[in-house]
Amino acid sequence: MTLLDRRLVLAPMAGGPSSVDLAAAVTSAGGFAFLAGAYLAPDRLRDDIVLLRAAVGGAAFGVNLFAPSPYEPGSAARVLEYANRLQPLADKAGIGLGDAIHDDDSFDAKIEVLLAEGPAVVSFAFAWPPAHVVDRLRGAGIEVWVTVNDASETAWADELGVDGIVAQGWEAGGHRGGPVDSGHHQAPTRMLLQSIRSLTSLPVIASGGVADPAHLAGLLAAGAHAVACGTAFLRADEAGTVEVHRHELTRRADTVVTRAFTGRSARALVTSWTEVFTEVAPAAYPQVHHLTAPLRAHGKATGQPDLVHLWAGTGHRSARQGPASEIVAHLQSRV
């Protein structure tokens, strides 16, 4: 496995927080970093890979993609109903809602970029990558990891022939990355890790809610080959986290798993948006993501936290401000 000597993984955080500077800083500090390829144009992804490779002097790193989510017939009506509920919020902000399209985030083109640029690892979230894609990546010498939220998905990963499993527990911030968005409560990180470890010999990377040294060391002791941290780096100097998000991480205590922002379950800080719309938001990704994108962008630009998807894991209050190198050293201080 690529990172047997690197026990801390920088989780990909698509949509802004993930940056070349952050990945480079974590790599230089001894971690294994992922770039978030989701939402980037293929050319931008290629440029970021080239920049990161130059910054880390050939050290190994990974790239994460969202595998295409299947379109569910009948979802259009539910999305339209949700748009009608959101319209007063958009009118108050003076912003139009986005077009609720279903797309694949230029998946095939990004796969070609990855095959050409050859990062050490490509990880997938949201769905299983097609078997032929896994075969092509592995044939090019690139390891493939998949994300799971339920131990029952382990057999699928084994059958697909991947090289590693990211066990994303219930505490994790941001989107639930497994192939089935059940909308139901799922196992916490440690329990999920132990269940998956009992079912497979594949390396397992534990992820979810880790923001302090004791938690990281405990997961390694429980059998994780490495531990992925995302929220712990949201306040890092090198992160692309917008200012309103950084600020609210220090002010708000509670988080909730909600489909209100993107149509896919994700853990965020509790705001008036999550309180009003969580129960009525449909399961329809990426249509809801595109629908709400202009309103969320407006919230970021104007510093209105109740209009922003404030992704955060349950350990967000432990996230530190400062250089990423210091955060890496702190998290690994008990390893």
Secondary structure, DSSP 8 states (H G I E B T S, - for coil): -TTTT--EEE---TTTT--HHHHHHHHHTT-EEEEE-TTS-HHHHHHHHHHHHHHHTT---EEEEE------TTHHHHHHHHHHHHHHHHHHHT----------TTHHHHHHHHHHH--SEEEEESS---HHHHHHHHHTT-EEEEEESSGGGHHHHHHHT-SEEEEE-TT--EE--SS----S----HHHHHHHHHTT--S-EEEESS--SHHHHHHHHHTT-SEEEESGGGTTBTTS---HHHHHHHTT---EEEE-TTTSS-EEEE--HHHHHHTTT--S-TTHHHHHHHHHHHHHHHHT-GGGS--B--TTGGG---B-HHHHHHHHTTT-
